[in-house]
Each structure stands twice: as C-alpha cells, then as structure tokens.
Amino acid sequence: MSLPASFFDREADVVARELLGAELQHDTPDGVISGRIVETEAYLGPHDPASHSAVGRTPRTWHMFGPPGTAYVYFIYGMHWCVNAVTREDGYGAAVLIRALEPLRGIEHMRRNRSGIKPRVRPLADRDLCNGPGKLCAALGIDRTRDGASLTGGSPLTIVAGLPAPDHEVLITPRIGISRAVEWPLRFVLSARGKE
C-alpha cells in the first residue's frame, strides 16, 4: 500500500528518516522496478540555503512546492535525473532527495537501463545499480515525465511502506554534494551503506 499524503505532510527531516526501509516503485512497460530506500537527504524549505526552494517557485521547481507526497524530479549536471518526495504543506517548498536504493524487483531491467550510461567491462554488482541519486533514476527509468506525479498512489511512481529501519542501524551525517549549509546533519543512511 502506498504511503498516504499525511505521511509526507511533516518536517522534511522526519520524513527523510522514516523513508528509510520504504520501497520506491516505478511501474513501467517492462513491469515494476523497485528498490528499498537506504539513503535520503532532507531539504527543509525556503530558509534552507541548499534547497531549490530558497530562490522561490520557478518553472523548474514548481512541483517542489507541493502538495505533500508529490514527486519533484529535476535534471542536474546536464546528465542526471534526481527524484524527491515533497513534504510539508502545499506551497511550502520542502522535500526529501532519495539518494540510494537497495534493488528489489526488476533487477535485469535496471541493468539494461544503466548499461547505456557508460560502457562496462563487466556487469554492475547489484549494490552499484542504485547507489546514487542519478544512478537510481537511470536504473528505474525515472525522468522529467514523473515530475509532479503523486507518490501516494494513482501514478506509475509510488512509495510503499516497507520494513522500518531501527535507530541503531541509521547513520546521520551532513549532506553531501552541496556547497551551502554543508554542516547540517540532514543525510540519513542505513549504517551498512554509510560505511561503504
């Protein structure tokens, strides 16, 4: 069952922590491709200088402003898509970046989807298929067409409840790959992944 909008209608850091263990699913013509969420980052809203919403609502960031449970998908570095789950009330501009997945279903489709990115001498290990925000979008076939999709049901892209991550398995660190508010401890990782 998809997580309800009420799950996402909370502070981004709370949602980011509680998304660990949930399953991101993409219903594609090849079938359902999915993975367990094992790494997230919270972007708190317009007061967060690292958040896209800090500059206000633009055509690019339109869906980051809600409603809660909406997918915000954007392009970065001219080559990668990234998917976020919008949090808090409609119009606020907070979201959780999904940074990594543990592949669950459609692994062969993930391999095919990833094979066009970079020629490889040997196949990717399962753990390397979705170990980054751009990689997981490529593996699941997520692109701009999913921007604005409801993650709570009724669209091909959903987040469903999974096995909760116990506190002793969760590592909390500063966010990575950003240049502002780098010290804020808003990255949540299942501890086995945090040691990689």
MDTraj code that builds the backbone (N, CA, C; nanometers):
import mdtraj as md
import numpy as np

residues = "MET SER LEU PRO ALA SER PHE PHE ASP ARG GLU ALA ASP VAL VAL ALA ARG GLU LEU LEU GLY ALA GLU LEU GLN HIS ASP THR PRO ASP GLY VAL ILE SER GLY ARG ILE VAL GLU THR GLU ALA TYR LEU GLY PRO HIS ASP PRO ALA SER HIS SER ALA VAL GLY ARG THR PRO ARG THR TRP HIS MET PHE GLY PRO PRO GLY THR ALA TYR VAL TYR PHE ILE TYR GLY MET HIS TRP CYS VAL ASN ALA VAL THR ARG GLU ASP GLY TYR GLY ALA ALA VAL LEU ILE ARG ALA LEU GLU PRO LEU ARG GLY ILE GLU HIS MET ARG ARG ASN ARG SER GLY ILE LYS PRO ARG VAL ARG PRO LEU ALA ASP ARG ASP LEU CYS ASN GLY PRO GLY LYS LEU CYS ALA ALA LEU GLY ILE ASP ARG THR ARG ASP GLY ALA SER LEU THR GLY GLY SER PRO LEU THR ILE VAL ALA GLY LEU PRO ALA PRO ASP HIS GLU VAL LEU ILE THR PRO ARG ILE GLY ILE SER ARG ALA VAL GLU TRP PRO LEU ARG PHE VAL LEU SER ALA ARG GLY LYS GLU".split()
xyz = np.array([
    [0.0843, -0.1183, 0.0000],
    [0.0000, 0.0000, 0.0000],
    [0.0891, 0.1251, 0.0000],
    [0.0531, 0.2216, -0.0839],
    [0.1287, 0.3467, -0.0919],
    [0.1207, 0.4234, 0.0386],
    [0.2297, 0.4912, 0.0729],
    [0.2260, 0.5780, 0.1903],
    [0.1293, 0.6928, 0.1625],
    [0.0484, 0.7329, 0.2599],
    [-0.0513, 0.8379, 0.2379],
    [0.0113, 0.9767, 0.2381],
    [-0.0625, 1.0734, 0.1864],
    [-0.0159, 1.2120, 0.1848],
    [0.0156, 1.2608, 0.3259],
    [-0.0573, 1.2122, 0.4260],
    [-0.0334, 1.2543, 0.5648],
    [0.1072, 1.2147, 0.6115],
    [0.1622, 1.1065, 0.5586],
    [0.2992, 1.0667, 0.5937],
    [0.3978, 1.1763, 0.5520],
    [0.3749, 1.2359, 0.4362],
    [0.4663, 1.3363, 0.3810],
    [0.4387, 1.4772, 0.4349],
    [0.3229, 1.4968, 0.4966],
    [0.2844, 1.6299, 0.5448],
    [0.3451, 1.6571, 0.6821],
    [0.4778, 1.6444, 0.6887],
    [0.5534, 1.6662, 0.8121],
    [0.6876, 1.7285, 0.7750],
    [0.7691, 1.7607, 0.8754],
    [0.9002, 1.8188, 0.8511],
    [0.9844, 1.7246, 0.7646],
    [1.0631, 1.7820, 0.6753],
    [1.1408, 1.7021, 0.5806],
    [1.2394, 1.6091, 0.6493],
    [1.3011, 1.6530, 0.7594],
    [1.3985, 1.5656, 0.8257],
    [1.3310, 1.4448, 0.8895],
    [1.2103, 1.4607, 0.9394],
    [1.1350, 1.3483, 0.9959],
    [1.0995, 1.2496, 0.8850],
    [1.0497, 1.3011, 0.7732],
    [1.0129, 1.2151, 0.6607],
    [1.1366, 1.1456, 0.6047],
    [1.2479, 1.2180, 0.5933],
    [1.3711, 1.1587, 0.5391],
    [1.4147, 1.0393, 0.6225],
    [1.4095, 1.0517, 0.7534],
    [1.4472, 0.9407, 0.8415],
    [1.3507, 0.8242, 0.8261],
    [1.2209, 0.8536, 0.8208],
    [1.1207, 0.7470, 0.8188],
    [1.1024, 0.6831, 0.6813],
    [1.1562, 0.7460, 0.5760],
    [1.1517, 0.6823, 0.4442],
    [1.2504, 0.5661, 0.4337],
    [1.3515, 0.5622, 0.5203],
    [1.4457, 0.4501, 0.5168],
    [1.3703, 0.3204, 0.5403],
    [1.3864, 0.2270, 0.4485],
    [1.3161, 0.0997, 0.4566],
    [1.1922, 0.0926, 0.3698],
    [1.1383, 0.2082, 0.3281],
    [1.0228, 0.2090, 0.2371],
    [1.0684, 0.1682, 0.0975],
    [0.9743, 0.1394, 0.0097],
    [1.0069, 0.0913, -0.1253],
    [0.9601, 0.1922, -0.2309],
    [1.0545, 0.2372, -0.3124],
    [1.0222, 0.3216, -0.4278],
    [0.9934, 0.2298, -0.5447],
    [0.8742, 0.2426, -0.6048],
    [0.8321, 0.1560, -0.7152],
    [0.8022, 0.2385, -0.8392],
    [0.8473, 0.1876, -0.9534],
    [0.8141, 0.2508, -1.0806],
    [0.7506, 0.1456, -1.1702],
    [0.6246, 0.1684, -1.2050],
    [0.5506, 0.0772, -1.2927],
    [0.5804, 0.1169, -1.4366],
    [0.6542, 0.0332, -1.5076],
    [0.6997, 0.0630, -1.6434],
    [0.6413, -0.0374, -1.7416],
    [0.6549, -0.0137, -1.8729],
    [0.6087, -0.1136, -1.9697],
    [0.6782, -0.2491, -1.9536],
    [0.7969, -0.2503, -1.8910],
    [0.8691, -0.3752, -1.8663],
    [0.8289, -0.4421, -1.7358],
    [0.7385, -0.3799, -1.6620],
    [0.6992, -0.4317, -1.5314],
    [0.7419, -0.3369, -1.4206],
    [0.7194, -0.3790, -1.2977],
    [0.7544, -0.2957, -1.1826],
    [0.9029, -0.3099, -1.1521],
    [0.9684, -0.1956, -1.1400],
    [1.1085, -0.1890, -1.0996],
    [1.1094, -0.1177, -0.9651],
    [1.1775, -0.1745, -0.8662],
    [1.1700, -0.1125, -0.7335],
    [1.2964, -0.1369, -0.6519],
    [1.3089, -0.0562, -0.5467],
    [1.4184, -0.0721, -0.4529],
    [1.3815, -0.0186, -0.3165],
    [1.4474, -0.0732, -0.2162],
    [1.4306, -0.0281, -0.0776],
    [1.5128, 0.0984, -0.0583],
    [1.4524, 0.2004, -0.0019],
    [1.5210, 0.3272, 0.0208],
    [1.6202, 0.3100, 0.1357],
    [1.7492, 0.3381, 0.1060],
    [1.8538, 0.3189, 0.2063],
    [1.9347, 0.4460, 0.2326],
    [1.9066, 0.5531, 0.1583],
    [1.9767, 0.6798, 0.1829],
    [1.8894, 0.7951, 0.1362],
    [1.8768, 0.8972, 0.2219],
    [1.7961, 1.0149, 0.1904],
    [1.8668, 1.1411, 0.2400],
    [1.8226, 1.2546, 0.1889],
    [1.8657, 1.3844, 0.2397],
    [1.7449, 1.4761, 0.2484],
    [1.7364, 1.5502, 0.3573],
    [1.6259, 1.6437, 0.3775],
    [1.6653, 1.7840, 0.3321],
    [1.5732, 1.8502, 0.2624],
    [1.5864, 1.9908, 0.2233],
    [1.4666, 2.0620, 0.2827],
    [1.4937, 2.1476, 0.3815],
    [1.3922, 2.1922, 0.4769],
    [1.2941, 2.2972, 0.4286],
    [1.3240, 2.3654, 0.3193],
    [1.2316, 2.4672, 0.2712],
    [1.3033, 2.5956, 0.2358],
    [1.2285, 2.7054, 0.2212],
    [1.2854, 2.8303, 0.1717],
    [1.3949, 2.8901, 0.2597],
    [1.3995, 2.8552, 0.3887],
    [1.5048, 2.9053, 0.4781],
    [1.6329, 2.8221, 0.4695],
    [1.6299, 2.7120, 0.3950],
    [1.7457, 2.6233, 0.3797],
    [1.8233, 2.6683, 0.2557],
    [1.9429, 2.7246, 0.2724],
    [2.0145, 2.7785, 0.1558],
    [2.0558, 2.6733, 0.0531],
    [2.0554, 2.5456, 0.0901],
    [2.0898, 2.4394, -0.0054],
    [1.9673, 2.3902, -0.0821],
    [1.8504, 2.4359, -0.0447],
    [1.7266, 2.3894, -0.1074],
    [1.6952, 2.4676, -0.2342],
    [1.6425, 2.3987, -0.3344],
    [1.6000, 2.4659, -0.4569],
    [1.4903, 2.5675, -0.4299],
    [1.4145, 2.5485, -0.3241],
    [1.3039, 2.6406, -0.2943],
    [1.3520, 2.7736, -0.2374],
    [1.4806, 2.7850, -0.2030],
    [1.5337, 2.9093, -0.1458],
    [1.5221, 3.0270, -0.2424],
    [1.5167, 2.9991, -0.3736],
    [1.5048, 3.1069, -0.4731],
    [1.3592, 3.1351, -0.5102],
    [1.2668, 3.0619, -0.4480],
    [1.1259, 3.0814, -0.4790],
    [1.0771, 2.9824, -0.5834],
    [0.9486, 2.9917, -0.6116],
    [0.8856, 2.8985, -0.7057],
    [0.9160, 2.9421, -0.8477],
    [0.9738, 2.8518, -0.9252],
    [1.0076, 2.8764, -1.0652],
    [0.9480, 2.7631, -1.1483],
    [0.9508, 2.7740, -1.2811],
    [0.9012, 2.6613, -1.3608],
    [0.9739, 2.5300, -1.3282],
    [1.1048, 2.5380, -1.3024],
    [1.1813, 2.4165, -1.2712],
    [1.1399, 2.3573, -1.1369],
    [1.1184, 2.4433, -1.0364],
    [1.0917, 2.3943, -0.9002],
    [0.9430, 2.3873, -0.8666],
    [0.8585, 2.4070, -0.9645],
    [0.7148, 2.4188, -0.9401],
    [0.6607, 2.3084, -0.8491],
    [0.6936, 2.1844, -0.8804],
    [0.6357, 2.0723, -0.8049],
    [0.7003, 2.0506, -0.6683],
    [0.8135, 2.1169, -0.6426],
    [0.8727, 2.1057, -0.5089],
    [0.7841, 2.1719, -0.4047],
    [0.6948, 2.2566, -0.4482],
    [0.6091, 2.3311, -0.3562],
    [0.4784, 2.2585, -0.3244],
    [0.4672, 2.1344, -0.3653],
    [0.3543, 2.0555, -0.3180],
    [0.2547, 2.0161, -0.4231],
    [0.1542, 1.9478, -0.3726],
    [0.1219, 1.9127, -0.2350],
    [0.2111, 1.8013, -0.1797],
    [0.2019, 1.7727, -0.0478],
    [0.2858, 1.6687, 0.0104],
    [0.2609, 1.5335, -0.0564],
    [0.3715, 1.4603, -0.0778],
    [0.3617, 1.3312, -0.1452],
    [0.3758, 1.3410, -0.2955],
    [0.4117, 1.4592, -0.3456],
    [0.4353, 1.4799, -0.4888],
    [0.5811, 1.4474, -0.5210],
    [0.6061, 1.3950, -0.6397],
    [0.7438, 1.3733, -0.6862],
    [0.7969, 1.5032, -0.7464],
    [0.9130, 1.5426, -0.7028],
    [0.9852, 1.6559, -0.7625],
    [1.1086, 1.5966, -0.8294],
    [1.1090, 1.6000, -0.9636],
    [1.2176, 1.5404, -1.0423],
    [1.2876, 1.6520, -1.1174],
    [1.4188, 1.6584, -1.1032],
    [1.4957, 1.7639, -1.1708],
    [1.6213, 1.7058, -1.2348],
    [1.6777, 1.7824, -1.3274],
    [1.7970, 1.7446, -1.4029],
    [1.9170, 1.8164, -1.3436],
    [2.0299, 1.7453, -1.3291],
    [2.1485, 1.8050, -1.2679],
    [2.2732, 1.7689, -1.3477],
    [2.3673, 1.8610, -1.3501],
    [2.4957, 1.8432, -1.4201],
    [2.4777, 1.8123, -1.5677],
    [2.3609, 1.8435, -1.6227],
    [2.3359, 1.8186, -1.7641],
    [2.3309, 1.6722, -1.8019],
    [2.3176, 1.5831, -1.7025],
    [2.3191, 1.4405, -1.7366],
    [2.2385, 1.3483, -1.6452],
    [2.1983, 1.3924, -1.5267],
    [2.1318, 1.3018, -1.4324],
    [1.9974, 1.3573, -1.3863],
    [1.8997, 1.2677, -1.3736],
    [1.7732, 1.2998, -1.3095],
    [1.7830, 1.2640, -1.1626],
    [1.7156, 1.3400, -1.0779],
    [1.7078, 1.3122, -0.9345],
    [1.5619, 1.3196, -0.8924],
    [1.5216, 1.2310, -0.8011],
    [1.3822, 1.2278, -0.7564],
    [1.3739, 1.2601, -0.6080],
    [1.2768, 1.3433, -0.5745],
    [1.2498, 1.3870, -0.4374],
    [1.1044, 1.3611, -0.4032],
    [1.0795, 1.3441, -0.2746],
    [0.9426, 1.3370, -0.2233],
    [0.9136, 1.4688, -0.1524],
    [0.8107, 1.5398, -0.1975],
    [0.7747, 1.6692, -0.1392],
    [0.7117, 1.6471, -0.0016],
    [0.7502, 1.7340, 0.0934],
    [0.6982, 1.7246, 0.2292],
    [0.6311, 1.8565, 0.2697],
    [0.5722, 1.8529, 0.3864],
    [0.5027, 1.9676, 0.4443],
    [0.3824, 2.0120, 0.3610],
    [0.3271, 2.1245, 0.4004],
    [0.2018, 2.1685, 0.3391],
    [0.2222, 2.2198, 0.1971],
    [0.1136, 2.2180, 0.1223],
    [0.1133, 2.2677, -0.0146],
    [0.1616, 2.4118, -0.0168],
    [0.2582, 2.4410, -0.1041],
    [0.3089, 2.5762, -0.1196],
    [0.4335, 2.6075, -0.0384],
    [0.4802, 2.5136, 0.0468],
    [0.5926, 2.5449, 0.1349],
    [0.7292, 2.5301, 0.0667],
    [0.7544, 2.4175, 0.0013],
    [0.8807, 2.4010, -0.0707],
    [0.9866, 2.3200, 0.0023],
    [0.9479, 2.2142, 0.0716],
    [1.0426, 2.1232, 0.1356],
    [1.0346, 1.9870, 0.0663],
    [1.1455, 1.9130, 0.0688],
    [1.1457, 1.7832, 0.0018],
    [1.2575, 1.6949, 0.0562],
    [1.2474, 1.5668, 0.0233],
    [1.3488, 1.4683, 0.0592],
    [1.4058, 1.4107, -0.0694],
    [1.5369, 1.4260, -0.0877],
    [1.6063, 1.3645, -0.2002],
    [1.6287, 1.2175, -0.1682],
    [1.5872, 1.1308, -0.2594],
    [1.6140, 0.9882, -0.2437],
    [1.7506, 0.9624, -0.3076],
    [1.8488, 0.9281, -0.2254],
    [1.9883, 0.9188, -0.2705],
    [2.0313, 0.7786, -0.3105],
    [1.9722, 0.6748, -0.2526],
    [2.0158, 0.5390, -0.2864],
    [1.9075, 0.4379, -0.2525],
    [1.9092, 0.3288, -0.3293],
    [1.8157, 0.2181, -0.3101],
    [1.8930, 0.0867, -0.3037],
    [1.8322, -0.0091, -0.2370],
    [1.8750, -0.1485, -0.2456],
    [1.7814, -0.2144, -0.3466],
    [1.8313, -0.2599, -0.4624],
    [1.7430, -0.3157, -0.5650],
    [1.6595, -0.4323, -0.5120],
    [1.5307, -0.4322, -0.5485],
    [1.4409, -0.5389, -0.5061],
    [1.3792, -0.6125, -0.6246],
    [1.3130, -0.5382, -0.7141],
    [1.2427, -0.6016, -0.8263],
    [1.2861, -0.5396, -0.9583],
    [1.2869, -0.6220, -1.0619],
    [1.3227, -0.5732, -1.1951],
    [1.4714, -0.5483, -1.2115],
    [1.5533, -0.6275, -1.1457],
    [1.6975, -0.6034, -1.1473],
    [1.7556, -0.6150, -1.2886],
    [1.7073, -0.7071, -1.3673],
    [1.7575, -0.7182, -1.5061],
    [1.7213, -0.5933, -1.5868],
    [1.6033, -0.5384, -1.5626],
    [1.5649, -0.4128, -1.6297],
    [1.6537, -0.2979, -1.5824],
    [1.6872, -0.2982, -1.4532],
    [1.7793, -0.1961, -1.4027],
    [1.9133, -0.2055, -1.4759],
    [1.9629, -0.3271, -1.4926],
    [2.0909, -0.3453, -1.5622],
    [2.0836, -0.2895, -1.7046],
    [1.9746, -0.3201, -1.7737],
    [1.9583, -0.2699, -1.9109],
    [1.9494, -0.1177, -1.9121],
    [1.8725, -0.0618, -1.8193],
    [1.8575, 0.0835, -1.8133],
    [1.9899, 0.1533, -1.7845],
    [2.0731, 0.0924, -1.7016],
    [2.2017, 0.1524, -1.6659],
    [2.3099, 0.1279, -1.7711],
    [2.2943, 0.0278, -1.8544],
    [2.4026, -0.0095, -1.9471],
    [2.4335, 0.0982, -2.0494],
    [2.3378, 0.1832, -2.0811],
    [2.3611, 0.2867, -2.1810],
    [2.4358, 0.4074, -2.1284],
    [2.4549, 0.4166, -1.9965],
    [2.5186, 0.5341, -1.9389],
    [2.6690, 0.5335, -1.9643],
    [2.7341, 0.4206, -1.9397],
    [2.8796, 0.4121, -1.9523],
    [2.9154, 0.2696, -1.9910],
    [2.9941, 0.2493, -2.0952],
    [3.0313, 0.1118, -2.1301],
    [3.1047, 0.0449, -2.0132],
    [3.0761, -0.0826, -1.9913],
    [3.1348, -0.1549, -1.8791],
    [3.2022, -0.2826, -1.9281],
    [3.3146, -0.3146, -1.8665],
    [3.3846, -0.4392, -1.8983],
    [3.3094, -0.5566, -1.8373],
    [3.2577, -0.5377, -1.7155],
    [3.1799, -0.6426, -1.6507],
    [3.0523, -0.5820, -1.5952],
    [2.9518, -0.6646, -1.5725],
    [2.8232, -0.6131, -1.5239],
    [2.8365, -0.5480, -1.3866],
    [2.7501, -0.4515, -1.3619],
    [2.7456, -0.3867, -1.2313],
    [2.6976, -0.4851, -1.1256],
    [2.7570, -0.4776, -1.0081],
    [2.7051, -0.5533, -0.8944],
    [2.5702, -0.4926, -0.8554],
    [2.4824, -0.5753, -0.8000],
    [2.3501, -0.5259, -0.7604],
    [2.3609, -0.4010, -0.6725],
    [2.4565, -0.4012, -0.5792],
    [2.4686, -0.2887, -0.4854],
    [2.5071, -0.1591, -0.5550],
    [2.5612, -0.1686, -0.6776],
    [2.6047, -0.0495, -0.7508],
    [2.5013, 0.0029, -0.8508],
    [2.3897, -0.0666, -0.8643],
    [2.2890, -0.0251, -0.9613],
    [2.2201, 0.1051, -0.9222],
    [2.1975, 0.1247, -0.7929],
    [2.1167, 0.2377, -0.7449],
    [2.1850, 0.3122, -0.6313],
    [2.3190, 0.3147, -0.6298],
    [2.3906, 0.3742, -0.5166],
    [2.4253, 0.5207, -0.5403],
    [2.3304, 0.5945, -0.5876],
    [2.3425, 0.7379, -0.6075],
    [2.2126, 0.7895, -0.6648],
    [2.1805, 0.9174, -0.6437],
    [2.0503, 0.9684, -0.6888],
    [2.0316, 0.9641, -0.8402],
    [2.1363, 0.9922, -0.9177],
    [2.1257, 0.9829, -1.0624],
    [2.1204, 0.8390, -1.1098],
    [2.1970, 0.7528, -1.0447],
    [2.2006, 0.6108, -1.0813],
    [2.0661, 0.5447, -1.0586],
    [2.0017, 0.5765, -0.9456],
    [1.8740, 0.5105, -0.9177],
    [1.7661, 0.5559, -1.0149],
    [1.7697, 0.6836, -1.0548],
    [1.6716, 0.7297, -1.1536],
    [1.6951, 0.6615, -1.2885],
    [1.8220, 0.6479, -1.3281],
    [1.8527, 0.5778, -1.4531],
    [1.8074, 0.4327, -1.4440],
    [1.8373, 0.3655, -1.3335],
    [1.8032, 0.2243, -1.3180],
    [1.6528, 0.2010, -1.3214],
    [1.5760, 0.2905, -1.2586],
    [1.4307, 0.2742, -1.2545],
    [1.3596, 0.3395, -1.3726],
    [1.4348, 0.4101, -1.4575],
    [1.3729, 0.4764, -1.5726],
    [1.2923, 0.5990, -1.5344],
    [1.3364, 0.6705, -1.4311],
    [1.2662, 0.7908, -1.3848],
    [1.3265, 0.9130, -1.4527],
    [1.2399, 0.9948, -1.5138],
    [1.2856, 1.1181, -1.5776],
    [1.1821, 1.2280, -1.5554],
    [1.1953, 1.3356, -1.6286],
    [1.1094, 1.4536, -1.6094],
    [0.9604, 1.4225, -1.6238],
    [0.9278, 1.3172, -1.6979],
    [0.7860, 1.2841, -1.7155],
    [0.7191, 1.2469, -1.5829],
    [0.7984, 1.2162, -1.4804],
    [0.7425, 1.1813, -1.3491],
    [0.7402, 1.3009, -1.2537],
    [0.7902, 1.4163, -1.2973],
    [0.7840, 1.5370, -1.2152],
    [0.6372, 1.5725, -1.1927],
    [0.5985, 1.5865, -1.0672],
    [0.4598, 1.6181, -1.0344],
    [0.3720, 1.4971, -1.0117],
    [0.4258, 1.3759, -1.0307],
    [0.3470, 1.2542, -1.0074],
    [0.3147, 1.2412, -0.8587],
    [0.2032, 1.1797, -0.8293],
    [0.1677, 1.1538, -0.6903],
    [0.2368, 1.0256, -0.6456],
    [0.3171, 1.0356, -0.5410],
    [0.3847, 0.9184, -0.4852],
    [0.2927, 0.8386, -0.3940],
    [0.1713, 0.8889, -0.3736],
    [0.0785, 0.8269, -0.2783],
    [-0.0244, 0.7369, -0.3469],
    [-0.0067, 0.7126, -0.4762],
    [-0.0986, 0.6255, -0.5498],
    [-0.1596, 0.6968, -0.6682],
    [-0.2016, 0.6186, -0.7667],
    [-0.2662, 0.6749, -0.8843],
    [-0.1701, 0.7184, -0.9924],
    [-0.0401, 0.6941, -0.9740],
    [0.0575, 0.7246, -1.0786],
    [0.1542, 0.6068, -1.0890],
    [0.2349, 0.6008, -1.1958],
    [0.3293, 0.4895, -1.2083],
    [0.4423, 0.4915, -1.1055],
    [0.4630, 0.6053, -1.0396],
    [0.5721, 0.6184, -0.9433],
    [0.5132, 0.6315, -0.8033],
    [0.5428, 0.5351, -0.7164],
    [0.4850, 0.5361, -0.5823],
    [0.5894, 0.4969, -0.4779],
    [0.5606, 0.5323, -0.3547],
    [0.6406, 0.4865, -0.2415],
    [0.5482, 0.4084, -0.1499],
    [0.5868, 0.2847, -0.1220],
    [0.5054, 0.1988, -0.0362],
    [0.5805, 0.1683, 0.0925],
    [0.5044, 0.1393, 0.1963],
    [0.5643, 0.1072, 0.3261],
    [0.6501, -0.0177, 0.3120],
    [0.7576, -0.0205, 0.3870],
    [0.8469, -0.1362, 0.3880],
    [0.8845, -0.1700, 0.5300],
    [0.9975, -0.2370, 0.5455],
    [1.0469, -0.2694, 0.6790],
    [1.1117, -0.1453, 0.7398],
    [1.0632, -0.0993, 0.8538],
    [1.1226, 0.0194, 0.9150],
    [1.2690, -0.0057, 0.9512],
    [1.3487, 0.0990, 0.9456],
    [1.4900, 0.0913, 0.9822],
    [1.5038, 0.1247, 1.1296],
    [1.5552, 0.0319, 1.2116],
    [1.5717, 0.0630, 1.3539],
    [1.6767, 0.1713, 1.3760],
    [1.6611, 0.2479, 1.4814],
    [1.7509, 0.3610, 1.5083],
    [1.8976, 0.3209, 1.5109],
    [1.9298, 0.2049, 1.5674],
    [2.0702, 0.1662, 1.5798],
    [2.1349, 0.1340, 1.4452],
    [2.0547, 0.1231, 1.3383],
    [2.1089, 0.0963, 1.2048],
    [2.1150, 0.2218, 1.1178],
    [2.0752, 0.3357, 1.1730],
    [2.0690, 0.4589, 1.0940],
    [2.1849, 0.5515, 1.1301],
    [2.2569, 0.5921, 1.0278],
    [2.3670, 0.6871, 1.0413],
    [2.3165, 0.8234, 0.9951],
    [2.3410, 0.9279, 1.0742],
    [2.3005, 1.0635, 1.0384],
    [2.4271, 1.1456, 1.0178],
    [2.4401, 1.2059, 0.8988],
    [2.5606, 1.2809, 0.8641],
    [2.5206, 1.4129, 0.7976],
    [2.6168, 1.5031, 0.7755],
    [2.5890, 1.6200, 0.6922],
    [2.5552, 1.5755, 0.5492],
    [2.4819, 1.6596, 0.4796],
    [2.4505, 1.6330, 0.3391],
    [2.5780, 1.6383, 0.2564],
    [2.5751, 1.5740, 0.1403],
    [2.6936, 1.5705, 0.0540],
    [2.6594, 1.6262, -0.0835],
    [2.7631, 1.6688, -0.1559],
    [2.7433, 1.7173, -0.2925],
    [2.6788, 1.8539, -0.3026],
    [2.6856, 1.9319, -0.1939],
    [2.6272, 2.0664, -0.1956],
    [2.7338, 2.1659, -0.1517],
    [2.7067, 2.2947, -0.1703],
    [2.8048, 2.3965, -0.1318],
    [2.7528, 2.4920, -0.0246],
    [2.6256, 2.4807, 0.0124],
    [2.5679, 2.5666, 0.1158],
    [2.5113, 2.4807, 0.2279],
    [2.5187, 2.5326, 0.3505],
    [2.4670, 2.4614, 0.4680],
    [2.5188, 2.3176, 0.4715],
    [2.6462, 2.3023, 0.4397],
    [2.7045, 2.1682, 0.4285],
    [2.7154, 2.0969, 0.5627],
    [2.7146, 2.1710, 0.6713],
    [2.7326, 2.1082, 0.8018],
    [2.6016, 2.0577, 0.8638],
    [2.4878, 2.0904, 0.8040],
    [2.3601, 2.0497, 0.8623],
    [2.3466, 1.8970, 0.8558],
    [2.3168, 1.8302, 0.9670],
    [2.3087, 1.6838, 0.9688],
    [2.1739, 1.6329, 0.9175],
    [2.1593, 1.6328, 0.7865],
    [2.0298, 1.6001, 0.7257],
    [2.0365, 1.4861, 0.6252],
    [2.1439, 1.4082, 0.6302],
    [2.1570, 1.2887, 0.5451],
    [2.1355, 1.1664, 0.6345],
    [2.0477, 1.0766, 0.5898],
    [2.0107, 0.9591, 0.6680],
    [2.0444, 0.8341, 0.5867],
    [2.1238, 0.7455, 0.6467],
    [2.1761, 0.6298, 0.5754],
    [2.1636, 0.5055, 0.6623],
    [2.1190, 0.3959, 0.6032],
    [2.1275, 0.2701, 0.6763],
    [2.2746, 0.2418, 0.7015],
    [2.3144, 0.2118, 0.8221],
    [2.4544, 0.2119, 0.8632],
    [2.5440, 0.1264, 0.7762],
    [2.4960, 0.0135, 0.7237],
    [2.5787, -0.0705, 0.6373],
    [2.6216, 0.0066, 0.5133],
    [2.5328, 0.0950, 0.4612],
    [2.5672, 0.1742, 0.3436],
    [2.6605, 0.2886, 0.3799],
    [2.6420, 0.3460, 0.4986],
    [2.7234, 0.4589, 0.5396],
    [2.8711, 0.4245, 0.5539],
    [2.9017, 0.2938, 0.5699],
    [3.0408, 0.2512, 0.5856],
    [3.1065, 0.2217, 0.4526],
    [3.0322, 0.2227, 0.3419],
    [3.0896, 0.1911, 0.2097],
    [3.1787, 0.3014, 0.1597],
])
top = md.Topology()
chain = top.add_chain()
for i, resn in enumerate(residues, 1):
    res = top.add_residue(resn, chain, resSeq=i)
    for name in ("N", "CA", "C"):
        top.add_atom(name, md.element.get_by_symbol(name[0]), res)
traj = md.Trajectory(xyz[None], top)
